[in-house]
Amino acid sequence: MVARALWYVKPGVAEVRPERLSPPALGEARIATEYSAISRGTERMVALGEIPKSEWPRMRAPLQAGDFSFPVKYGYSATGRVTAGPESYAGKRVFVLHPHQDHFHAPEGLLAILPDNVPSRRAVLAANMETALNAHWDAGTAPGDRILVVGAGIVGLLTAHLASRITGTEVAIADINPARAKYAEALGIKFVSPSDVPADNRIVFHASATSVGLETAINACAFEGCVIEMSWYGTNPVTVNLGGAFHSRRLKIISSQVGHVAPSHRNQLKHKDRMERAIAMLDDERLDVLVADDVSFEDLPSMLPKIWSSPDLPPIVRY
């Protein structure tokens, strides 16, 4: 059959290309895509050609085609139904770390079966939820902690959502865009402006991908508090003030990146185990507010420039 896939062909330009699919090989499944998610973080940098050459090998998506910088088929959040392949997966709904494409093949080992209580539309959040879960493992979040999240994008909101589910925590999320307050409110999380962030937080998750946001995160830490840096800046330099009281307050900045399972859980869990846990955590209807808007796959190339520049949360792709 002939499938259709989105390719980034030069900075800011994408197109849909045909792709011939042979029958699935042994151990492969064919998936008819239902939805996929757009990342305004890493994927946006890929689309705009902002991946540093030094990171090209490390930043490859699991089922990426082509090479950085262009042309490249990139993405990692697709849900769909298995239409051919291993008998044990026949007809099942799955999540796969695959780029935007209407039909595709994937190795059996990369298929995560979706439980009945997690609809396919919401399940595209699985990769972002996995990032949020890994960040909490890096942070060692505990009951009763005072926690701030700086940056109310998808990853920031999911990180705050997980924090709020831990007994006794006091959680707030900050963003320069007041329109993001509606998402926090829907999730039952306190929203504040950067000028009103609560102080003395034991853990501050930074997910704004800006120098100003990182500065806000550092200043909001309690004595011997910790900033979990979840942002990735690509080729963009970052300026941060480590003078003042940074050393006297004995603060820490820890990088959290989803490419490896956090050290606290690495000996017990593999990537597939972490993904299964992340998907199970999507059993919450309140999270549907994060996937309320969509764009058709056919319209995606023409809509991407607006999506990259919009202050709103990105829509998901509907097939």
N, C-alpha and C positions, 0 to 999 in steps of 0.2 A: 504494500500500500504506500501511498505518498502522504507523508505527514507535513506539518508546517511548523517552523521554529523561528523564534525571534533571535536575530543577530545584531550585535553592535558593530557597525561597520567603520565608523570614524567618530571623533569626539562629538557627542550630542546627537548622533544620527543612528537610527535603528531601522531594520527592515525585516519583513517576514520572508523566509526562504523555504522552498520545498525541500523535503528530505525523504528519500526512498527508504522504506523499512522492509528488510527481508524478514522471513519468519524468525521468531526469537530463537537464539541459540540455547543449548542445554544450560539450565540454571538461570535463564533469563525470563523475564515476564514482559508482556506488552501492556501498557497502561493507557487508557483513554482519560485524558486530563479533565477534571471538573473545575478546579481553581488553582491559581498560583499567586504567590505574594511577591510584591515588589519591595526591595530594600532601598530605603533612601540613604543608607549608610554606605556599605561596601559596594553594592550594585551601582549606585549613583556614581561612585568614584571610577568604577570600571567603565561605565557609559561615557564619562567625560574624560577618560584617559588619564586619571590621576593616581594610578597605582605605581609606586616607585619600582624601577626595574629590579632593584635588589630583592623585592618581595614577590616577583612574578611566580617563582616556583611554589612558594609557601601559600600564596593566595588563590591557587587554583581551586575551583569548586569540584566536588567529587565527580560529577558527570559533565563537566565543562567540555566544550568542543572549541577548536581553534586555540589561539594563543594570545596573550597580552602582547602589544596592546590591542591591535585590531587586525582582522575581524575576529570576534569572539562571541560564542554562545554561552551566556552566563546566567546563573540563577540557582536557587537552592531551596525552594519552598513550593512543592507541587502536591496536590492531592488528586486522586482519580481512582478508577476501577480497573482491576486486572481483567483483560479480555483474551489473553492467550498466555501460555507458559505452564509453569508447574501446577499440577492438579490441586495441590493444597492451597493455592492462592486464587483459584478460579472464581471470578465474580466478586472478590473481596475489595473493599475500599482500603486504600493505602496512602501513606505519606512517603514522598521520595525527595531526596535532595537533588532535584533536576531543574534545568533551565526552563524557560517559558516555551512550551511546545504542546500541540494538541494531542499527539500520540507519540509515545516513546518506549524504548526498551531500557530495562534496568536489571542489574544482577539481583538475584533473590536475596542476597545478604544485605542489600540496601533498602529493602521494603519494610516499612513499619505498618503493621495492620492497625487500622483505626477501630477503636471500640465503638459500640453502638451509641454510647452516650456522648460522643464527640462528632458533630456533623462535619462534613467535608469542608464547608466554607470556613468554619472556625479553626479547623485543623491546619490551615496554612500558617497559623501562628506558631507551629511546633518548633521551627528553627529558632525563632526569637525567644520562645519560652525556654528552650534549651540553653540559650545564651544567658538568660536571667537566672536560671537554676544554677548554672556553673558559677556565676558571679557570687551567688549566696554561699556556695561551697567555698569559693576563694576567700570570702569575707568571714566565714565562720559565724554567720548570723545566729543569734540565740534569743530565747524567750526574754521579754522585758527590755530588749534593746531600743534605744532611740535612734531612728533611721531617717535619713534624708536622701531623696533621689533628685539629682539636678538634671533636667532634660526630660520632658514629657512626650517623647516619641514613643513608638511601639515598644521598643526594648525597655525604656525607662518606666513606662506604665506597667509592663509585665513584671519588672523587678519590684516596683512598689506594691503591686498586687500580691506577689509571693510574700513580701515582707509583712504585709497586713494580715496574712493568714497564720503567722507565727504568734503563739499565745503571748499576750502582754506587751507586744511591741507598740511603739508610738511612731507612726509613719507620716511623712509629708513628702510632697513632690513639688518641685519648683520649675517654672518655665517662663521665658520672656513673653510668650504668646498667651494672652488671657483666654483665648478661644479653647485652649487645651483643658481648661478647668472642667468642661462638661464631661470629658472622658474620665478624669479623676473622680468626679462626683458620681458617675455611673458605677464606678468600681468601689465606691465607699472610701476614697482616699482624700485626705486633706490637701488642697491645692493652695500654693502661696506664690507670690511674685518673688523674684530674686532679692528684692530689697527687704522682704519680710521673712526670710528663711529663719526657722528656729535654730538657735545655737546649741552647742554642747551635744552634738550627735556622736555616738560611738562609731557609727559607720555612715559614710556618705558615698553613695554610688553616683559616679559622674557619667552621664550619657548624652551630653549636649554637643560634643565634638567642637567646642569653642574654648579659646583661652580664658575668656571671661567666665564661662561656666566652671572651668577647672578652678579658677581663683575663688569663685563662690563656694565651691565644694570644700576647698582647703580651709577657708575662713569659718565654715560652719561646723568644723570638727571640735569635739571635746578634747581635753588634755589626753594625750596618747591615743587620740582617735585615728581612724584609718579612712583614706579615700580609696575606693575601688574604681580604678580608671577603666571604663568600658568603651570609651570612644576610640576610634581609629582615625587618624588624620591624613593618611595617604602621603601625598607630597607636600601638604600644607604645614609650615612651621608653627610651633606652639610656644608662646611666651607665658611664663608663670613666675610669680614672685615667691621665691623661697627665702627671702629675708624676713625682717620683722620677727614675729614670734614663732615661725615655723619650727625652728630647732628647739627653742626653750619649751615649746608645748609637746615636743617629742612626737610629731605627727608622722604617719606613714602613707605612702602612695604605692598601691599594689596594682599591677597590670592584670586584667582579667581578659582572657581570650579563649574562645570556644573551641579552637583547634585541638586542644588537649583537655582531657578530663582533669578537673582541679586536683591538686596533689592529695587533698584530704580524702578523696574517693577513688583515686587512680588504681589502687591495688585491688579494689573490690569490683569496680564497674568498668565496662568497656563503653565505647561510643554508642553502640546499639542499646545498651541498658539505660544510658542517660537519656537517649531519645524516647524510649518507652515511658520513662518516668515523666518527661516533659509533656508528652501527649496526654497521659493520664491526668495531668494538672490542668488540662483545658476543659475539664468537665465542670464548666461554670457558665451559665447563660449570660452573665453580665459581660463576659468578654466579647460577646457579639457586637458591642458598640465599636470595637476596634476594626471590624470587618464589614461595617454597614454599607460602605460605598464600593462600587465596582466599575470596571471598564471592560468592554468586550475585547477579546484577543485580537480581533480584526482591527480595532481602533487603537491598539496599544502603541504602534510606532508613532502615530501622529499626536498622541496624547502625552508621550513621555516628557517632552520639554516642559510642559505645564506641570506635570507631576514632580519633576525635579525642583522646580522653583516655587511650588506652592507651599504656604505655611500650614496647610492642612495635613492630616495623616494621609499617607498614600492609599489609593484604592487597591483592592485586590483585582486580579484578572479572572474574568468569567469566560468559560469555553462553551 
